[in-house]
Amino acid sequence: MSRLHTVVIAWLLCLCAWVAQADSPASTLQASVDRTRVNTGETVELTLESDDATLFGKPDMSALDADFEVRDTRQLNSLTTLDGNVHATTRWLITLMPRRSGSIEIPPLKLGELISQPIALQVVEVEPSQDQEQKLAPVFMEASLDQDTVYVQAQAVLTVRIYHSVSLFDDSSLTPLQVPDTRIEKLGDTRTYEKQINGIRHGVIEMRYALYPQQSGDMTIPAQEFSATMVQDIPEVSQAAATGQPAVATSPKPGKLMRVMSAPLPLKVKPQPANYPANIPWLPARSISLSENWSPDPAHTQIGDSLTRTLIAKAEGLSSAQLPPLPATEVSALRRYPDQPQLSNQPDERGLVGSREEREALVPNRPGDIEIPAVDLVWWNTLEDHLEHSALPARTLQVSINPALSVDMPVSDNAGMTLIGVPVWPWQLSTVLLSFTTLLGFGLWWRARWQPALTRVAQAGPSPRSVLDDLKRASLANDSQATRQALDAWARQQPETLADMAARFVPLSDALDGLNGALYSETGTLWLGEDLWKAVKALPAVEKPVDPNGGESLPPLYPK
């Protein structure tokens, strides 16, 4: 029996270990590079990252020997604690130099049982004329533009590179880039890598800028100046030289201050094309895309439901500040509550990608089909040099009746004789019955005029005074939910619906819009109910008031 128990316990332990391994998140070996486009002779930094704390050693890099020269390998370990959970991360930083030009793939690397994903790399061949023009000085710099001609307010990418074959102190400085009548956006952080020039290894400091000229005509990008102090290796003779065995050692000592400058660059700025539509924002870009998201799914929508529509515009070659506001959803059957637009810029290899995100809450106020118009954005394609449109198609919302809000909703918008999908004869029959009961009631009222006065029966339910007190208390306390409930209870005791009262009294309509905004909008702003209470108190009476209890008014005290 004891052996059987031992086997069962061992089997359960193995099962628990297998379940724990299945539930734990699988470790991965993520690969990334600092840039995917390099020139021949330049290095690229490959980063491998894993969150498996049990990994030791370094990745097998034998697969890189065919197309790359491994210059350096570093390992970084980090340990972070968040909410009591310890998270360990291991990174390997590998400096690679491509052996050839063209499209090269960094192959998958293996570390234990983990394998990284491949990465495509584009290596551009540098023309021989450019190599011949490289200076042999220990420090020099160059500046280049991605294009010589651009449209006004379009993007031109300026790249400034500083080459140094000697070590530099930390006192280096670069003059700030200032171009008249031009908006300047820095593209990402400063890059550092290595490059072989004439067989000599050089360190490279690279800065990239997006330039947006604001006026057409010929302009010049001014020269940039870089200054730094070199670290020179000065030979020193050690004490061993006195014994007849000279030994030369080197030690860093401060050298002279170097100042280098780049050449000025001409740039031709073209004006806006004549065939571009007037009264439309000028948008010169490489590409612009539009997208929309709905939350929740608008397929099943009822009156009073809150739908969030998100419109996103992304432009390659423009900053987010240049993107105009997107067309608002102006539909009479929808209450609209917009949020503040979200702007963001993301640098990439070809410049800046600006995005504009606009969100709005839409609340239907009637049933049936609601048409949402199409969104059309006109822009100029700078790559193909022609006019283009980016559009979102129109859509139809099918809104059904919400039973919870039927008290405050009118029967129809145009006071028609029929409702959608409802037969006509029930309404005709109800009209005949209503006419008959009206005549009967009038006859009873005429007969009751000559009868002695009777004591009225006490009203069932809350009194009008208590309901009005509840509405005042909730509105002055700025409680939107309690105010809505008290408002519905007060409206049921009135001779007309809440929609009719709002239609004939503008302050009450505005106050109801503010209450609906607090109930359905996602902005979370504070709602103040004092205006609603004032509007209810100031509501004028109808021309022919009707007693809700069905009783007649008292005769005048002194009839004529």
NORBELBEL-V392200 format. One line per field, one symbol per residue. psi: psi as a letter, one per 20 degrees, with the letter a starting at -180 (. if undefined). A space follows every 50 residues. Layout:
psi=???
This chain:
psi=hhhgggggghghgggghgghhhhqppqrnpqqqhqiorrpiqqqpppppq joijprbrqojhiihhiqoohqpqpppqpqpokippopppqpoppqpqir raoqporpqpocjqprqqpppoopppqhhhhhipqjqhprqqqqqiqipr qpjrppppppppppirqqrjjqqpqqoopqlpppppnarpqpaqppokjp ppqpopqqqppnpiqraprpoqqqppqqpqoqopqqpriihhjinpppqq ppqpbrpppqqrqqpqppoqrpqhjpqqkpponorhqpqqqqqppapjhn prpiqopopppppppojqrhhiprqqpqnnphjpppnqrpqpqqpoqahj bqoqqpppqqppoqjqrapppprqpppprpoigilrqrppqpqqrppopr pohhjihjpqgrhjlrirqpjpqhhhhgghgghhgghggghhghghhihj qqpqpqqppqaqqhghghhggggggiikohghhgghgghhhhjqirrhhg hhhioghhghhhghghhhhiqjhkqpppjhhgghhghjpqqrhnqpohij rqqqqqhnq.
